[in-house]
C-alpha cells in the first residue's frame, strides 16, 4: 500500500495534472500581477534574532496560545502537543487515531486520514476560554462515505483534552487540497478555510463546502448575518486557502491561497487576498488579477514561481506569511489594499531559504513572532532538530 503521507512533490504534480484533466473546463481568464512591487530577498535580515523554542516535532501545522500561558501545537500525523513554560510535554495533549476506540479523546469515532496533505491541521481557542475552556481542531478523516474534513471541539482538562462535540462536518476531503486553517475573528465567529480537493468547479458551487472560507458560531450554528441563508459559506471561488489574519486596527480579513500547480498548464499564481462577505474570488474561472467585476482580485500574487503561502499573522505593523516551497518568511507592508513592499526573509532566492519549509506564523503573547517549520512533511529536507517552532525577536 502506498504511504501517501510521504509522496514526493514530483508525484503530487503528476496527480495534479491527471486530476485537472479529468475536471477540465474551459481555460480561465488570466490577469497580470495586481501590483508591481518587486520582491526583496534578505537571507540574513538585520534586526531579527532567531532562536529554537521547541524542537523534535513532526510536521507541525498550527500553533495557538492559551490565556494561562500554555501553548498547543498540532502535528499532522494526529497529535496535539502541550507546551508549558517553553517545554514540550512528553505525553500528547490529545491523539487523533486512525482506528475507532484507540483515541485519547474517548470512544468517539475519529478515524484520522493522515495521508497526502490530509491529517490534523488547524487549531483555534474559544474567545471566552476562561469560562468556556474549548479547543477547536480541523482534521481529515475517513468513514463509510469516503474522506471528509470536519471541525471538532475539545474540552481542556489541563494536561489533556476530551472530546466535546462535532462543530462542523461534511466538508469535502481528499489526499490534497484540504485547506485546514481555522481562527476566531474579532466578531467572535469561527472562520475556516477549505480546499476544492482538485474538483475545480466545487469552488464555484455554493451548495458544496469545498473551495470556500466558512463562518460559523462557536456552537457550530450558522450566523444570521452570513451572506447565504442557512449556509456557513462566507466567500467562495478559492482553490486551497491556508492562512487567515485580521488587521489589528481595521479588522480587515486577509487570506493566503495556493495557486495552480498544473491545472490548465499553469503553475504558481499564489495569492494574498482581502476577504469580503459573500464575494467570489474566481477559481477556476480566473487566474491572477484580470479586473473582472464578478470577481475579487488578489492584492499580492506571484506568477513566476510557486511560493505557496500558508499560515500568517500581523506583527509590528506588517503581515508575516509562512511559505512552503519557496522557504521564505514573507513580510508585506500593507496600507489597506495597497502593498507597499514585499520582503522574503531568510530566503536566498525564489527557490531556497535558510529555515526550509514554513507552515505557520503566529504572534505570541510576549510580543514575539513564532514560526513553524514543515521539513518533515514528506516534501522537505529536515535540518537538525526539525521540525521546530522558532521564536523571532524583531526590532522596530
Phi, psi and omega in degrees: 000135180288132172272094186295339180297336181254017181296127180288161185299325182296325179287324176302318179298319179298316178298320179302312183297318179296312184292324179294327177293319182293329183253018187295128171248202178287153183299144181285162169284131184251127179248168180279181172299139182292327180216134184271076177250122184281134177290139176249126182265126182232084182296330177230075185296136180283153177078012179234124177255128182247132177220150173289127176259309177226135178237174174075029177266167179237108178049058177296147187238320185215141179235131175227150177251137178267153184299337182271006177103344176287164175223155178231140176228134178269142172247132188301329176294354171123023180238141165256126182254143182260135177239123179232127181053040177075013180238138180277124178294142182293318181271138178299149175288324177203149180233127175259104186270166180268356180232149180297145172079356184260001187277150173290351182270008179104203186271006179299140184282100182268301177051057181304139175247088183261071181224153183057238177260003182275168180135202178281126188237253191285150173236152174211154182246133179306133182295344176246050189300328183298328178251343179229082190282070185245141173245137179250142181221138175251134182209162178264136181220163179234126179229194181301331181270005181108200183270133179220168169244150174207164176247128177242160178245132178247151177257127180291132177239019180098275180268352179208185180222157176237155180292138178247303181193161168278125180268321179210126177238181175076015177277128181305143180221160181192186175299322186227157175066061177260359185064239169116352181274133174232147180195145174276135178271175177299341179275002180080007179263154181265125179253146180220140175261137180230144178266166182264014174045035180067012169259086197304317184293345176302327182298334180264354184269110183288350176271354179251147183268358179273149181074036187224167156253124182256157179218122178226167175273172185299341179266355182097004180282165179267118178299143182294339181263013171297152188288337182239116188307127177074010183239143175281358183292126177256319174213162185216180184080031181254151180266292180211076182283139183224008180217143176224138177203135178258136177295131187293340181258322185259346185064016174295136181268123176252150184218145175253147186212139178281132175276181185298149178232043179136336179300137180058014183082009181260151170226166178069224183059035175291153194227154160241125183241155164262121186270125179243143183306123172076007186269160182255126184259008159100332185291135359261021183283328180226153175229135181085216184230077184278359178060048175263135189297333181286342189235154177263125178280151173292159175270338175219145183201144183240097183275346189279307182222156183292136178270314307280156186277148179236232183293154183205163181203155171273138181205124178051052173064024175219156176263120179257127186238121173285138179233156187264275187299324182281349173057040180235151165263108184272131177246118178250128170269122188233140171235093184066243178265359180267129173266118184273324180203153177229116179243132176259098184282142178064021181246133178279325181200198182285350189241342186214145179224168185288325186267347183086200182291139183236133187252328185211152175226127187222135173276128181273164179294345178270007179080012177256168181255133182244132185237134177261128172275159180222055183266353177247030181264010180093353181237356183250181176244104185301137172264168176303131179085355181292152354277161189228163160249119180263141176251124183248129172254117187247124179288165180286000000 
